Every structure is written in C-alpha cells, then in structure tokens.
Amino acid sequence: MVPLALRMLLQKDDHVDPHLEILRLGAEHQDVDARDVTVTLVLDGALVTGTVISTDTWERLHLRRLGDHDDALRRVVRDAVGHLDQAADEGRRRQDIDRRFLHLRDVTHRAARTLHTLPLWRGPITAVSGWMVGEPEKD
C-alpha cells in the first residue's frame, strides 16, 4: 500500500487529486482500516457529505435496495447478491476496481438552501472540485 500511495502523491495526473485518491484506495483495500472516514465534496457548487465506502460495499447495498422493487428485478438482484455473497465467503474479491468512481453512504447533499439525505451515492471522482475530511458545521 505504501508504494502505491507514494506513487499517487507523486503522479502528475490533472484529473485526480492524489490525496482524495488515497482515501478511495484506503476504502478499497482490505488491510487498511479506513472505516468511518467522512468527507465533504464540492460538486458543481453543491456539498456532498458522506462516509467513504468500497466499491464492493456500495454494490452490495445498491443491489439490496434494488431488490425492493418488482418481482422480475427482485429475482435478478437476488441472484446477483447470491453470487457476491458466495464470492465473499470464498475469499474472492473483484480484480479490477473501477477507479473512476467514489462511493459514499449516509449522504447529505446541500445545494443553495436545500438539503437532501441519501442512503448511497456514487459519483465520478473527476467531478470533485474540492473536498475536506469531515462535515460542515450546522448553520
């Protein structure tokens, strides 16, 4: 993990903030205790605050939420969740994590004077124009 983190900090990619990428990598890596890291992102003038989670966690939670819909979709989701659970039980993880996205849970979206809460959020990491660890103070 350290060599990868060091490479991230030294890279000259204009599209990815290396420090934010390290938080994303921490959530993805099994051996790094990156649970409960709350971030606030600036996206198109809005603030998105939530806890960083791995792609696997987001997928599992997302599929379970989809399973609350009609019977056909519920059947497809049940099969997909079963395969994910079986793979996790067998100690297998996805080989290729899509680095383009950041995943959050327990999300608050603030835009102008409106505030919305969302259980999950997935967004392109390149859309983040600013960020901080933690959440904004209450008005």
Salt bridges, closest charged atoms under 4 A:
GLU21 OE2 - ARG24 NH2 2.50
GLU21 OE2 - ARG99 NE 3.38
GLU28 OE2 - ARG24 NH1 4.00
ASP33 OD1 - ARG35 NH2 3.00
ASP36 OD1 - ARG105 NH2 3.13
ASP56 OD2 - ARG93 NH1 3.33
ASP56 OD1 - ARG94 NH2 3.39
GLU59 OE1 - ARG94 NH2 2.63
ASP71 OD1 - ARG74 NH2 2.92
ASP85 OD1 - ARG60 NE 3.79
ASP85 OD2 - ARG64 NH2 3.21
GLU90 OE1 - ARG92 NH2 3.13
ASP98 OD2 - ARG100 NH2 2.55
ASP106 OD2 - ARG105 NH1 2.55
GLU135 OE1 - LYS138 NZ 3.74
